[in-house]
Amino acid sequence: MSQQKLTSNPRGIPSSPFVERVEDYVSEAEPVEVVLKKFQEAISKYKFMEVNLLQRRKVLEEKIPEIEKTIAMVGMLAEKKDSEEPLYTDFELNDTLYAKAKIEASGTVYLWLGANVMLEYSFEEANDLLTSKLETAKTSLKNTLEDLEFLRSQITTMEVNTARVYNWDVKQRRLLREKQASSSAVEASA
């Protein structure tokens, strides 16, 4: 490939070059087959990154509503904290399994942090923690969506590059055959 400086997006995904002149990429040292193989490898890498980002997007799109629900619940518990009467609710044990729960006003809430870890927080601390986690998740989702768009563009560019190099090769082979046919016709007539 040519020695042009390749840029990248803010999260380090390299941008693909656009092949304007195939001659700049194909040479004796790097024949068409080598260039096409490099382009296919780049497309494979971009598609691998795309699959990972699609999985990340899915996780974040599920996580954000969960955090928002938790923030709303902490807010409701904070409002009911001064009330003498307990709060009755349906507690989700699993996706389809609920249990009746009686919640006494305590001023604290327990949050699952992951990896089988649960910690007790005051309502204010829990709200602060959850709000920061929500902002982080939203920023991460925004970056993931930008990266997916960037990757789609790079994949398209590399596919166009591959087609341009392949078509150039077909044209060069046809010109070579025509040249050989005309030179053999000249030799035959001589």
Buried (B, 14 or more C-beta within 10 A) or exposed (E): BEEEEEEEBEEEBEEBBEBEEBEEBBEEEEEBEBBBEBBEEBBEBBEEBBEEBEEBBEBBEEBBEEBEEBBEBBBEBBEEEEEEEEBEBEEEEEEEEEEEEEBEBEEEBEBEEEEEEEEEBBBEBBBEBBEEBBEEBEEBBEBBEBBBEBBEBBBEBBBBBBEBBBEBBEEBEEEEEEEEEEEEEEEEEE
